[in-house]
Amino acid sequence: MEIVTADNIQQYNQFFGVKTLHPQVGIIHFKRSENQPTHKMTFGFYALYLVKTVGITMDYGKTQYDFNDGTVICLAPGQTIGVHRMPGGPVPEAIGLMFHPDLLYGTTLAQRIKQFTFFSYTSNEALHLSSDECGIIQNYMEHIERELNHLIDNFSRQLFVSNIEVLLNYCMRFYERQFASREKLNNDVLARFEQLLNGYWDSGAAKLHGLPTVKYFADKLCLSPNYFGDLIKSVAGRSAQECIQSQITGMAKEAILNPRLNTKQIADMLGFQYPQHFSRFFKKQVGCTPKEYRAMT
């Protein structure tokens, strides 16, 4: 399937046959759009889709949530999404919000946008909404749509940005709810992560891959790095990277106490490319060099 590139809002709207009301912001109702082919598209802007679903309830942990009303999928610039329509199937019911990074320049949202890590989640890590939550997301999309239909003035940009920022804050809240509601499932992921982390060096992965990374464990658990990192933080109270660093620090302390091992041998064993990198890491984590730590114990 050929990949369509939409670098800006106008190109995106042209593909779907809808009018462009603003060069940096757009709202599209897929039930109303004239052109809804099966396609694969790469974006040059941020996109958030509220997709209507039917007849779905989901049990996470001990809590049941009603997800009959909607699912939110978010995409960042540079990402690609494929949409496949069943022949003769119903017209998909969804609302899309698009906003270009240029809209955010000079605003507080430009400084915060990387905090909204769900833009890098994969489609199977989408946000599932209750009826009330769906109403909140749709309400802010309607605010933005009304502003799109208003004549552009000195307040337009700030109103777009402020409504988008509140909408994204709600998405963050709802994702935290989703992490909490999946407590049992997330604890299973944490247990698997800890098992993989503990066995990383025994398995020889350090010699093959070097220092362990969040991406390595995310791939092993079939999750996107951002989703995996946020999930671990919600369950463990600290980030996946902090868990990895803590494990390396503990192993380093133990190895330093072995008088038969020098700094280079310890660095090689842990997966550091150079001994000086290990020494800098250790001092940052512990507050002293490996040599000073050995002298103190």
Secondary structure, 3 states (H helix, E strand, C coil): CCEEEECCHHHHHHHHCCCCCCCCEEEEECCCCCCCCCEEEEECCEEEEEECCCCCEEEECCEEEECCCEEEEEECCCCEEEECCCCCCCCCCEEEEEECHHHHCCCHHHHHHHHCHHHHCCHHHCEEECHHHHHHHHHHHHHHHHHHCCCCCCCHHHHHHHHHHHHHHHHHHHHHHHHHHCHHHHHHHHHHHHHHHHHCCCCCHHHHHCCCCHHHHHHHCCCCHHHHHHHHHHHHCCCHHHHHHHHHHHHHHHHHCCCCCCHHHHHHHHCCCCHHHHHHHHHHHHCCCHHHHHHHC
